[in-house]
């Protein structure tokens, strides 16, 4: 007890002798031997950590703001990386977004430069993107129709839409290195801007090297995104049983007849039903489900998958070197599910009318 | 401990690379060194003797040189997936710098992680996974259990009792 009182008195006297500007913490440190390098480095790091918390995260900057940046070299490397020989001026144009041109024009107006006297020699990538998109869109459809000849036209469109969304194209554009090269007003670069730039790159290739080379590019970078993707999930069929019924009836077969094959764990949360679909007592497809209705619908989907020949055991996509000599029929159009259902209704109506009259 | 701290993941392929055509995933590489300090001696040697070979072989990679006064040498690799990796080149001889440059060129840019398995697929089975009903006789679908016929012991061949009875009859 006495020792602790003595200690506090000693401390108090020591404190009173110090000038007021001294902090207690500094004073405490004076007692510790400080010869090591880590003594002040620790404090420095703590200070920097606190400062970072106060200031907030670093501002996002364009890659071109750093000193190691050479746009000419980057443009050259872009073509070389992808194994394509672009015309340099077209490739440069492919990366100029419309917002950039407008921004430049505005800047000149603010500076008081007459645009007519000193014309802004910049063309944006809108036209190239339109050309590129038209080529990509048609080639993706032609390719899919030839690879999946039995798939319905609606399914082909669904897969095509999946491949040509802004999200997918922006993803591809980022991974071939477009993001840093794009000239646009906004930053970070928007998905739509990335997608336009990628379309414009295809357009530039089409202009420089022709249709065949551009199609090869689309096949290698866009269509490969279907790998490991279940294409049957991309097309949502609203009434699979109706479509199956129409298909079977037009082929001269009997109505689809769902039968319960197996069941297990009924009235539990782990219930399982296997429903098979038969037509003229011939097995077509079967599928499991939590309830009989779900299993029946899934079995109908399975049957349509079989009809379209896109089941899980289908052959892999023909891409890469194997696709070099692919003979594609450009005028091919697959059967449309809508047509089939329409025909089926016309047929059933005429049968009804004839039976009543 | 370290096994928990190091991230674990499946094998990944960036943008299905190599399925259509192969694209080198190294986008740009920066060699940082000091022009005068002896610490950067090997890096300067590398730049004089080996760097041009690398650039000629890989026109798709943008190479930058960044002299920094009295700072240790290093290489910075930037990959197409947006990742950037810095590696110190202190005390590394030109041959070793060549090796690390090649290492960066051959990488996919994905963070180096522990592999959960050496192979990975999104479609483990094309013919459908096994389920308890797969090879079951369809007759059992309508049978009511317990069934005396199905509960009977399956007999294959002669039993010991049969054999003994036969022997007795013979005698």
Interface residues (C-beta under 8 A of the other chain):
Chain A: X67 X68 X69 X70 X73 X74 X76 X77 X80 X81 X82 X83 X171 X172 X174 X175 X176 X177 X179 X180 X219 X220 X221 X223 X224 X225 X227 X228 X229 X261 X262 X264 X274 X288 X312 X313 X319 X320
Chain B: X14 X15 X16 X19 X20 X21 X23 X24 X27 X28 X30 X59 X60 X61 X62 X64 X66 X80 X81 X82 X121 X122 X123 X125 X126 X127 X128 X131 X132 X133 X136 X138 X141
